[in-house]
């Protein structure tokens, strides 16, 4: 069994077309077909059902695909570990960050880059679920997010901070003078919130539902910077974790009365795998500024 055979098999399983898989693998169709046939011979079972030019995975093919992908992923991580060992602080670091974390990440980027100029940093913003899925397949090295860990989710958590969920308004908004506000009162205001499907919004939906409140949501937006800019410039009201406005001088966070709600911010790693030295060093730098 050879690595190239596994790569050919995985590509054919993704595209379900030998000709397309061969083109994507930069080999001839006959070469790809021959290598997969040799792989099937070694395994003693068919991995594909051939139907003319189309192919589909057999039941054994579906089982083997899971293991083949893991083998290729482990090889990729092994190469990365050896590269880092040989080159020490060179290479690239891929960081995933949810929209609520973007502003918190910025103060650590410049000092880290100045301290380790050989490391190229790639920052990708997105929804927590999307980023976590990319972390599981090593498309990202670390993710910063609010995360509720569940058994078997394949991720390890490192505590970063806890942040209260609060009402946020412009300092010029009359509501900014309140010592606190109830959820019922918030429900009567014109709200601008993150879009449905984002973890912070999902939490809010559950809170409103539990308290039988139908909020007046005028605008939904998934970019937190744009959302906070609108709140700062007008009389909009939003609900967000207080850490998200740590760099916004024109915004005020007002506590919500009743049981205080906290979100747990974490650094997420893929479970049980080698941790890039650059990722560990960046987390140390981030902890200094958070």
PLY file of the C-alpha trace (Angstrom):
ply
format ascii 1.0
element vertex 290
property float x
property float y
property float z
element edge 289
property int vertex1
property int vertex2
end_header
0.00 0.00 0.00
1.48 3.33 -1.09
0.67 6.92 -0.15
-0.05 7.83 -3.75
-2.59 5.01 -3.98
-4.39 6.39 -0.93
-4.41 9.87 -2.44
-5.79 8.55 -5.75
-8.47 6.59 -3.89
-9.51 9.60 -1.76
-9.73 11.88 -4.81
-11.79 9.30 -6.73
-14.06 8.89 -3.69
-14.58 12.67 -3.53
-15.34 13.11 -7.25
-16.86 9.66 -8.03
-15.33 9.88 -11.49
-11.98 8.30 -12.39
-11.24 10.66 -15.29
-11.88 13.77 -13.20
-9.94 12.30 -10.28
-6.99 11.53 -12.55
-6.97 15.09 -13.92
-7.09 16.50 -10.38
-4.20 14.21 -9.41
-2.16 15.11 -12.52
-1.96 11.51 -13.79
-3.61 9.63 -16.63
-6.91 7.90 -16.11
-5.31 4.52 -16.81
-2.62 5.14 -14.17
-5.20 6.07 -11.52
-7.42 3.08 -12.38
-4.45 0.69 -12.27
-3.26 1.99 -8.89
-6.73 1.71 -7.36
-7.08 -1.81 -8.76
-3.76 -2.75 -7.17
-4.98 -1.27 -3.87
-8.19 -3.31 -4.09
-6.11 -6.42 -4.81
-3.97 -5.84 -1.75
-7.03 -5.23 0.44
-8.88 -8.19 -1.05
-12.11 -6.28 -1.65
-13.66 -3.89 -4.15
-13.67 -0.23 -3.09
-15.76 0.99 -6.03
-18.65 -0.26 -8.09
-17.92 0.55 -11.75
-20.96 1.60 -13.76
-19.75 2.74 -17.15
-17.79 5.94 -16.67
-19.40 6.53 -13.29
-18.24 4.91 -10.04
-19.63 4.70 -6.54
-18.16 3.57 -3.27
-18.95 0.12 -2.02
-19.74 -0.41 1.65
-16.11 -1.46 2.14
-15.05 1.69 0.27
-16.94 3.91 2.70
-15.25 2.20 5.65
-11.79 2.40 4.09
-12.22 6.08 3.13
-12.42 7.10 6.81
-9.13 5.36 7.58
-7.39 6.51 4.39
-8.21 10.14 5.16
-6.87 9.73 8.70
-3.63 8.17 7.40
-3.04 11.03 4.97
-3.85 13.58 7.68
-1.39 11.92 10.09
1.32 11.96 7.42
0.66 15.66 6.80
0.98 16.41 10.52
4.15 14.33 10.82
5.76 16.26 7.98
4.75 19.53 9.63
6.24 18.42 12.95
9.53 17.48 11.31
9.57 20.72 9.32
9.15 22.74 12.50
11.83 20.68 14.23
14.28 21.36 11.40
13.37 24.99 10.80
12.31 25.93 14.32
10.42 29.22 14.01
9.62 29.32 10.33
6.54 28.30 8.39
2.93 29.35 8.70
0.31 29.58 11.43
-3.39 29.30 10.56
-5.71 30.83 13.15
-9.50 30.63 13.11
-11.41 33.28 15.02
-15.12 33.85 15.48
-16.40 37.33 14.64
-16.77 38.24 18.31
-13.06 37.58 18.88
-11.59 39.53 15.97
-10.84 42.73 17.88
-9.32 40.78 20.79
-6.89 39.03 18.47
-5.43 42.21 16.94
-3.25 43.39 19.88
-1.30 40.10 19.83
-0.61 39.95 16.09
1.95 42.75 15.74
4.19 41.88 18.73
4.15 38.20 17.77
5.06 38.95 14.15
7.89 41.25 15.25
9.22 38.62 17.65
8.97 35.75 15.12
9.37 37.28 11.64
9.87 33.88 10.01
6.27 32.84 10.72
3.53 33.79 8.26
0.16 34.20 9.98
-3.15 33.47 8.27
-6.28 34.61 10.15
-9.69 33.33 9.07
-12.91 34.71 10.56
-16.12 32.74 10.52
-18.88 31.02 12.45
-17.75 28.76 15.27
-19.12 25.52 13.77
-17.47 26.19 10.40
-14.10 26.94 12.01
-14.27 23.93 14.33
-14.89 21.63 11.36
-11.80 23.06 9.62
-9.78 22.54 12.79
-10.77 18.86 12.89
-9.28 18.26 9.43
-6.16 20.40 10.13
-7.11 23.23 7.77
-6.60 25.44 10.84
-4.05 25.09 13.65
-6.07 26.75 16.45
-9.48 28.36 16.85
-10.60 31.08 19.26
-14.29 30.75 20.03
-17.06 30.45 22.58
-17.43 26.70 22.82
-19.54 24.33 24.87
-17.58 21.08 24.92
-19.40 17.81 24.34
-18.02 14.31 24.69
-16.45 13.00 21.51
-16.31 16.33 19.66
-12.64 15.77 18.84
-11.46 19.06 20.34
-9.44 20.11 23.37
-10.21 23.36 25.19
-7.84 25.80 26.88
-9.62 28.40 29.02
-9.09 31.96 27.86
-11.62 34.05 29.79
-15.25 34.34 30.85
-17.29 37.25 29.59
-20.70 38.53 30.70
-23.45 38.91 28.12
-24.70 42.51 28.38
-26.77 45.10 26.58
-24.51 47.42 24.57
-25.40 50.92 23.38
-23.68 54.12 22.32
-22.47 56.28 25.20
-24.80 58.97 23.80
-27.83 56.70 24.03
-30.08 57.55 27.04
-30.06 53.84 27.96
-26.33 54.11 28.67
-27.11 55.84 31.96
-29.08 52.89 33.34
-27.43 50.87 36.13
-29.07 47.75 34.69
-31.95 46.70 32.42
-34.35 43.78 32.30
-34.77 41.41 29.38
-38.40 42.50 29.11
-37.32 46.13 28.67
-34.70 45.12 26.11
-37.40 43.29 24.19
-39.20 46.60 23.63
-36.18 48.29 22.02
-35.09 48.16 18.39
-32.37 45.52 18.32
-29.51 44.83 15.95
-28.15 41.32 16.49
-25.87 38.74 14.94
-27.54 36.55 12.33
-29.24 33.27 13.18
-26.88 30.30 13.09
-24.11 31.99 15.07
-23.50 30.62 18.55
-24.00 33.96 20.30
-27.33 34.47 18.55
-28.44 30.92 19.26
-27.84 31.54 22.98
-29.91 34.74 22.85
-32.76 32.99 21.04
-32.90 30.41 23.81
-32.91 33.10 26.52
-35.74 35.03 24.87
-37.73 31.84 24.31
-37.25 30.72 27.91
-38.48 34.09 29.18
-41.36 34.24 26.68
-40.11 37.45 25.10
-40.58 38.32 21.44
-37.79 40.83 20.75
-38.01 43.57 18.11
-35.12 42.66 15.84
-34.74 45.27 13.11
-31.38 44.25 11.64
-29.37 41.02 11.58
-25.70 41.15 10.61
-22.91 38.58 10.93
-19.98 41.00 11.03
-19.48 42.15 14.62
-17.34 45.17 13.68
-20.08 46.49 11.38
-22.72 45.75 14.01
-20.85 47.66 16.72
-20.13 50.54 14.33
-23.86 50.96 13.76
-24.57 50.83 17.49
-21.87 53.41 18.19
-23.17 55.77 15.51
-26.87 55.59 16.36
-29.50 54.61 18.90
-29.39 50.92 18.19
-29.31 48.34 20.97
-27.46 45.05 20.82
-26.67 42.19 23.19
-23.15 40.84 23.16
-20.36 39.68 25.44
-18.66 42.64 27.13
-15.16 41.63 25.96
-16.21 42.33 22.39
-16.31 46.09 23.10
-13.02 46.31 25.03
-11.49 48.51 22.30
-14.62 50.59 21.62
-14.51 53.85 23.61
-17.85 55.02 22.24
-19.83 52.07 23.56
-21.25 51.29 27.00
-22.19 47.87 28.39
-25.24 47.79 30.68
-25.79 44.71 32.91
-28.94 42.66 32.34
-30.87 42.12 35.56
-31.60 38.64 36.82
-29.25 35.68 36.62
-26.03 36.82 34.96
-25.10 34.97 31.79
-21.44 34.22 31.06
-19.87 32.88 27.88
-16.77 30.73 28.15
-14.09 31.77 25.68
-11.56 29.10 24.77
-8.61 28.26 22.59
-9.51 25.12 20.68
-7.03 22.48 19.53
-7.51 19.28 17.61
-7.60 16.47 20.13
-4.60 14.20 20.60
-2.36 15.61 17.86
0.96 17.42 17.69
0.66 21.10 18.58
2.64 23.45 16.39
5.29 25.29 18.34
4.27 28.51 16.58
0.68 28.01 17.79
1.81 27.47 21.39
3.99 30.59 21.27
1.16 32.66 19.80
-1.19 31.56 22.56
1.39 32.65 25.12
1.52 36.08 23.44
-2.28 36.30 23.32
-2.61 35.51 27.02
-0.48 38.57 27.78
-2.94 40.97 26.16
-6.34 39.36 26.83
0 1
1 2
2 3
3 4
4 5
5 6
6 7
7 8
8 9
9 10
10 11
11 12
12 13
13 14
14 15
15 16
16 17
17 18
18 19
19 20
20 21
21 22
22 23
23 24
24 25
25 26
26 27
27 28
28 29
29 30
30 31
31 32
32 33
33 34
34 35
35 36
36 37
37 38
38 39
39 40
40 41
41 42
42 43
43 44
44 45
45 46
46 47
47 48
48 49
49 50
50 51
51 52
52 53
53 54
54 55
55 56
56 57
57 58
58 59
59 60
60 61
61 62
62 63
63 64
64 65
65 66
66 67
67 68
68 69
69 70
70 71
71 72
72 73
73 74
74 75
75 76
76 77
77 78
78 79
79 80
80 81
81 82
82 83
83 84
84 85
85 86
86 87
87 88
88 89
89 90
90 91
91 92
92 93
93 94
94 95
95 96
96 97
97 98
98 99
99 100
100 101
101 102
102 103
103 104
104 105
105 106
106 107
107 108
108 109
109 110
110 111
111 112
112 113
113 114
114 115
115 116
116 117
117 118
118 119
119 120
120 121
121 122
122 123
123 124
124 125
125 126
126 127
127 128
128 129
129 130
130 131
131 132
132 133
133 134
134 135
135 136
136 137
137 138
138 139
139 140
140 141
141 142
142 143
143 144
144 145
145 146
146 147
147 148
148 149
149 150
150 151
151 152
152 153
153 154
154 155
155 156
156 157
157 158
158 159
159 160
160 161
161 162
162 163
163 164
164 165
165 166
166 167
167 168
168 169
169 170
170 171
171 172
172 173
173 174
174 175
175 176
176 177
177 178
178 179
179 180
180 181
181 182
182 183
183 184
184 185
185 186
186 187
187 188
188 189
189 190
190 191
191 192
192 193
193 194
194 195
195 196
196 197
197 198
198 199
199 200
200 201
201 202
202 203
203 204
204 205
205 206
206 207
207 208
208 209
209 210
210 211
211 212
212 213
213 214
214 215
215 216
216 217
217 218
218 219
219 220
220 221
221 222
222 223
223 224
224 225
225 226
226 227
227 228
228 229
229 230
230 231
231 232
232 233
233 234
234 235
235 236
236 237
237 238
238 239
239 240
240 241
241 242
242 243
243 244
244 245
245 246
246 247
247 248
248 249
249 250
250 251
251 252
252 253
253 254
254 255
255 256
256 257
257 258
258 259
259 260
260 261
261 262
262 263
263 264
264 265
265 266
266 267
267 268
268 269
269 270
270 271
271 272
272 273
273 274
274 275
275 276
276 277
277 278
278 279
279 280
280 281
281 282
282 283
283 284
284 285
285 286
286 287
287 288
288 289
